[in-house]
Amino acid sequence: MGVDGGGTKCRMRLADENLATLAEVVVDSPVNLQLRNGDAAYDTVLQSIPRLFERAGIDVAEARNTYACFGMAGARLQSARLAFGARDFPFASLEVLDDVDIARAGAHEGEDGAVLIIGTGSAGFGMVDGKKLQVGGWGFLIGDTMSGAILGRELLRRSVAAHEGMSPATALSKAVMKRFDNDPGKMMAWSFDNPDALADALRNEGAGLEPAHGFSRHARPTDYGRFVPMIFEYLEQGDALAKELLEFELDAIDTYVNWFAVRGAKALALVGGLGQRLHPLIKKRYGDIIVQPKAGPLHGALILARLAFNNA
């Protein structure tokens, strides 16, 4: 059994020893291990296991003969990962990993190689001659330098600077400022008292996931990431700011690609919406070291579950 647990949904798949899919369940619920100390993830997975086995036409009692691997958002923190794995699950074996682990396993079908996750967040993970290599993945506040969230925030920062005459204004910077009625004060208010963040807090409270009282109303990574499509839209028009931001992003990716290259990685797959969007440019920049992922993270979780079975 494999689980791909993300910040917005949880995908679970049951497969046979040849990794042929027997059943799959998708739950639209956040399962980041940082939510309610992992309780949200635990409740979602535990409640979905019977449904998964039922869809496969298999008695749920067979879970005790099942080898499972979970790739979970928020599992970069070792204490969260270990605490979740120590909970009461009905499996013969369970391995809890960071979601970047299963992304790498899927991208290279268990063989050596590295992966860059470039989406709302960002991180890198690789395997070279059996040695694990991991870099980044420390979140929006102190890391995620390749991410759509950081790129979107940089767009807002540079748009305000252009609005104040600290740099040349462009069609892109003007379009961004127009969204805030050409008022930097409104942009600042949006960043500190974000209506979407509050709305999500209230929805989570209603679902019993997270109390809205005391919940941060600051704009979240996903809120900044929603501005990234504007960059590509104006890039097609030759906008100077859009070009600057593309170089800003490619410079961040350069650092990670070089980090893996000097450590012997021969194949580097890009995962995530922004990574796939930039794939042709990065492929042109680096050549054969950049490859397309062979399979997705959920398949990677199944590969690692089967490896645990084979090693048992």
C-alpha positions as CSV (number, residue, x, y, z in Angstrom):
1,M,0.0,0.0,0.0
2,G,1.2,3.5,-0.9
3,V,0.2,6.9,0.4
4,D,0.9,10.3,-1.1
5,G,-0.1,12.7,1.7
6,G,-0.1,16.3,0.8
7,G,-1.2,19.7,2.1
8,T,-4.6,19.6,0.3
9,K,-5.4,15.9,-0.4
10,C,-4.4,12.4,0.4
11,R,-4.0,9.6,-2.3
12,M,-3.9,6.0,-1.3
13,R,-3.3,3.0,-3.5
14,L,-3.3,-0.8,-3.0
15,A,-1.3,-2.9,-5.3
16,D,-0.2,-6.5,-5.8
17,E,3.4,-7.8,-5.7
18,N,3.9,-6.7,-9.3
19,L,2.7,-3.1,-8.4
20,A,-0.5,-3.5,-10.5
21,T,-3.2,-1.3,-9.0
22,L,-5.9,-3.1,-7.1
23,A,-7.7,0.0,-5.8
24,E,-7.2,3.7,-5.2
25,V,-8.8,6.3,-2.9
26,V,-8.4,10.1,-3.0
27,V,-9.5,12.1,0.0
28,D,-9.8,15.9,-0.3
29,S,-8.4,16.6,3.2
30,P,-5.0,18.1,4.3
31,V,-2.7,15.5,5.8
32,N,0.4,17.5,6.5
33,L,2.0,16.0,9.7
34,Q,2.2,19.5,11.2
35,L,-1.7,19.7,11.4
36,R,-2.9,18.9,14.9
37,N,0.4,17.1,15.6
38,G,-0.4,14.5,12.9
39,D,-3.9,13.8,14.2
40,A,-5.5,15.1,11.0
41,A,-3.4,12.8,8.8
42,Y,-3.9,9.8,11.1
43,D,-7.7,10.2,11.2
44,T,-7.9,10.5,7.4
45,V,-5.7,7.5,6.6
46,L,-7.2,5.2,9.3
47,Q,-10.8,6.0,8.2
48,S,-9.9,5.4,4.5
49,I,-8.2,2.0,4.9
50,P,-11.4,0.0,5.0
51,R,-12.8,1.8,1.9
52,L,-9.5,1.1,0.0
53,F,-9.7,-2.6,0.7
54,E,-13.4,-2.7,0.0
55,R,-12.8,-1.2,-3.5
56,A,-10.2,-3.9,-4.1
57,G,-12.6,-6.6,-3.1
58,I,-10.3,-7.7,-0.3
59,D,-11.1,-8.3,3.4
60,V,-9.7,-5.4,5.4
61,A,-8.2,-8.0,7.8
62,E,-5.6,-8.6,5.1
63,A,-4.1,-5.2,6.1
64,R,-2.1,-7.2,8.7
65,N,-0.3,-8.9,5.8
66,T,0.3,-5.6,3.9
67,Y,3.5,-3.7,3.6
68,A,2.9,0.1,3.5
69,C,4.9,3.2,2.7
70,F,3.6,6.7,3.4
71,G,5.2,9.8,1.8
72,M,3.8,12.7,3.9
73,A,4.0,16.5,3.7
74,G,5.5,17.8,6.9
75,A,7.7,14.7,7.4
76,R,10.9,16.6,6.8
77,L,10.8,17.1,10.5
78,Q,12.2,13.9,12.0
79,S,10.3,14.1,15.2
80,A,7.0,14.4,13.3
81,R,7.9,11.5,11.0
82,L,8.9,9.2,13.9
83,A,5.9,10.0,16.0
84,F,3.5,9.3,13.1
85,G,5.2,6.0,12.3
86,A,4.9,5.0,16.0
87,R,1.1,5.3,15.9
88,D,-1.2,2.2,15.8
89,F,-1.6,1.0,12.2
90,P,-2.8,-2.4,11.1
91,F,0.0,-3.2,8.7
92,A,2.7,-5.9,8.7
93,S,5.2,-3.1,8.1
94,L,5.0,0.7,7.7
95,E,7.7,3.2,6.6
96,V,6.9,6.9,6.9
97,L,9.0,9.2,4.7
98,D,9.1,12.8,3.5
99,D,7.0,13.3,0.4
100,V,10.2,14.1,-1.6
101,D,11.4,10.5,-0.9
102,I,8.5,8.9,-2.8
103,A,8.7,11.5,-5.5
104,R,12.3,10.5,-6.2
105,A,11.5,6.8,-6.1
106,G,8.7,7.2,-8.6
107,A,10.7,9.5,-10.9
108,H,13.5,7.0,-11.3
109,E,11.5,3.8,-10.6
110,G,13.7,3.1,-7.5
111,E,17.0,3.4,-9.4
112,D,19.7,6.0,-8.7
113,G,18.9,9.6,-9.5
114,A,17.7,12.9,-8.0
115,V,14.6,14.9,-8.0
116,L,13.8,18.6,-7.6
117,I,10.4,19.4,-6.4
118,I,9.5,22.8,-7.8
119,G,5.9,23.7,-7.0
120,T,4.4,25.9,-4.3
121,G,7.3,24.7,-2.2
122,S,10.7,23.3,-3.2
123,A,13.2,20.7,-2.2
124,G,15.8,18.3,-3.6
125,F,16.4,14.6,-2.9
126,G,18.7,12.1,-4.6
127,M,20.3,8.7,-4.4
128,V,23.8,8.2,-5.8
129,D,25.5,4.8,-5.4
130,G,23.0,4.0,-2.7
131,K,23.8,7.1,-0.7
132,K,21.0,9.5,0.1
133,L,21.4,13.2,-0.7
134,Q,18.8,15.7,0.6
135,V,18.8,19.5,0.4
136,G,16.2,22.2,1.0
137,G,12.6,21.5,2.0
138,W,12.7,23.8,5.0
139,G,9.6,25.7,4.3
140,F,8.5,29.2,3.0
141,L,9.9,31.2,5.9
142,I,13.6,30.0,5.8
143,G,13.8,28.0,2.6
144,D,11.9,27.0,-0.6
145,T,14.2,29.2,-2.7
146,M,13.1,27.5,-6.0
147,S,9.4,27.6,-5.1
148,G,6.4,29.3,-6.8
149,A,5.7,30.9,-3.4
150,I,9.0,32.7,-3.2
151,L,8.8,33.6,-6.9
152,G,5.3,35.1,-6.4
153,R,6.4,37.0,-3.4
154,E,9.4,38.4,-5.3
155,L,7.0,39.6,-8.0
156,L,5.0,41.5,-5.4
157,R,8.1,43.0,-3.9
158,R,9.5,44.2,-7.2
159,S,6.1,45.6,-8.2
160,V,5.9,47.7,-5.1
161,A,9.4,49.0,-5.7
162,A,8.5,49.9,-9.3
163,H,5.3,51.6,-8.1
164,E,7.4,53.8,-5.8
165,G,9.9,54.7,-8.5
166,M,12.8,52.6,-7.2
167,S,13.0,50.7,-10.4
168,P,11.4,51.0,-13.9
169,A,7.7,50.1,-14.0
170,T,6.6,47.5,-16.6
171,A,3.2,46.3,-17.8
172,L,3.6,43.3,-15.4
173,S,4.3,45.5,-12.3
174,K,1.4,47.8,-13.2
175,A,-0.9,44.8,-13.6
176,V,0.1,43.5,-10.2
177,M,-0.5,46.9,-8.5
178,K,-3.8,47.2,-10.3
179,R,-5.0,44.1,-8.4
180,F,-4.5,46.1,-5.2
181,D,-6.0,49.3,-6.6
182,N,-2.5,50.8,-7.0
183,D,-2.2,51.0,-3.3
184,P,0.8,49.4,-1.5
185,G,-1.1,49.7,1.7
186,K,-3.7,47.4,0.5
187,M,-1.0,44.9,-0.6
188,M,0.5,45.1,2.8
189,A,-2.9,44.5,4.4
190,W,-3.5,41.5,2.1
191,S,-0.1,40.0,3.3
192,F,-0.9,40.4,7.0
193,D,-4.7,40.0,7.1
194,N,-5.3,37.6,4.2
195,P,-9.0,36.9,3.6
196,D,-8.4,33.5,2.0
197,A,-6.2,32.4,4.9
198,L,-9.0,33.4,7.3
199,A,-11.6,31.6,5.2
200,D,-9.6,28.4,5.3
201,A,-9.1,28.7,9.0
202,L,-12.8,28.9,9.5
203,R,-13.5,25.9,7.2
204,N,-10.9,23.9,9.1
205,E,-12.5,24.8,12.4
206,G,-15.8,23.6,11.1
207,A,-14.2,20.3,10.0
208,G,-12.5,19.9,13.4
209,L,-9.1,20.2,11.8
210,E,-7.6,23.4,13.1
211,P,-9.0,26.2,15.4
212,A,-9.5,29.5,13.7
213,H,-8.9,31.3,17.0
214,G,-5.3,32.5,17.0
215,F,-4.8,31.2,13.5
216,S,-2.3,33.2,11.4
217,R,-4.1,35.3,8.9
218,H,-0.8,36.1,7.0
219,A,-0.8,35.3,3.3
220,R,0.3,31.7,2.8
221,P,2.7,30.2,0.3
222,T,-0.2,29.2,-1.9
223,D,-1.5,32.8,-1.9
224,Y,1.8,34.1,-3.3
225,G,2.1,31.2,-5.7
226,R,-1.2,32.3,-7.4
227,F,0.6,35.3,-8.9
228,V,3.2,33.1,-10.8
229,P,1.0,32.6,-13.9
230,M,1.1,36.4,-14.5
231,I,4.9,36.1,-14.9
232,F,4.6,33.6,-17.8
233,E,1.7,35.6,-19.4
234,Y,3.8,38.8,-19.5
235,L,7.0,36.9,-20.4
236,E,5.4,36.1,-23.7
237,Q,5.0,39.8,-24.3
238,G,8.7,40.4,-23.6
239,D,8.1,42.2,-20.3
240,A,11.4,43.3,-18.7
241,L,10.3,42.4,-15.1
242,A,9.0,39.0,-16.2
243,K,12.4,38.3,-17.8
244,E,14.2,39.4,-14.6
245,L,12.0,37.1,-12.5
246,L,12.6,34.1,-14.8
247,E,16.4,34.6,-14.3
248,F,15.7,34.9,-10.6
249,E,14.0,31.5,-10.6
250,L,16.6,29.9,-12.9
251,D,19.4,31.1,-10.7
252,A,17.8,29.4,-7.7
253,I,17.4,26.2,-9.6
254,D,21.0,26.5,-10.8
255,T,22.2,26.2,-7.2
256,Y,20.4,23.0,-6.7
257,V,21.3,21.4,-10.0
258,N,25.0,22.2,-9.4
259,W,24.7,20.8,-5.8
260,F,23.6,17.4,-7.1
261,A,25.9,17.4,-10.1
262,V,29.1,17.9,-8.1
263,R,27.9,15.0,-5.9
264,G,27.7,12.6,-8.8
265,A,24.0,12.7,-9.8
266,K,23.6,11.6,-13.4
267,A,19.9,12.0,-13.8
268,L,17.8,14.8,-12.3
269,A,14.0,14.9,-12.7
270,L,11.8,17.9,-12.2
271,V,8.5,17.4,-10.3
272,G,5.8,20.0,-9.6
273,G,3.8,22.4,-11.7
274,L,6.5,25.1,-11.9
275,G,9.2,22.6,-12.5
276,Q,7.4,21.0,-15.4
277,R,6.6,24.5,-16.8
278,L,10.4,25.3,-16.8
279,H,11.5,21.9,-17.9
280,P,12.4,22.8,-21.6
281,L,14.5,25.8,-20.4
282,I,16.3,23.8,-17.8
283,K,16.8,20.9,-20.2
284,K,18.4,23.3,-22.7
285,R,20.6,24.8,-20.0
286,Y,21.9,21.5,-18.6
287,G,21.4,18.8,-21.2
288,D,21.1,15.1,-20.6
289,I,21.3,15.3,-16.8
290,I,17.7,16.7,-16.8
291,V,15.1,13.9,-17.4
292,Q,11.4,13.5,-17.3
293,P,10.0,11.6,-14.2
294,K,9.2,8.0,-15.2
295,A,6.3,7.7,-12.7
296,G,4.6,9.7,-10.0
297,P,5.1,9.9,-6.2
298,L,2.3,7.4,-5.4
299,H,4.0,4.7,-7.6
300,G,7.2,5.6,-5.8
301,A,5.6,4.8,-2.4
302,L,4.6,1.4,-3.7
303,I,8.1,0.7,-5.0
304,L,9.5,1.5,-1.5
305,A,6.8,-0.7,0.2
306,R,7.7,-3.6,-2.0
307,L,11.4,-3.0,-1.2
308,A,10.6,-3.3,2.5
309,F,8.7,-6.6,1.8
310,N,11.6,-8.0,-0.2
311,N,14.0,-7.1,2.6
312,A,11.9,-8.5,5.3
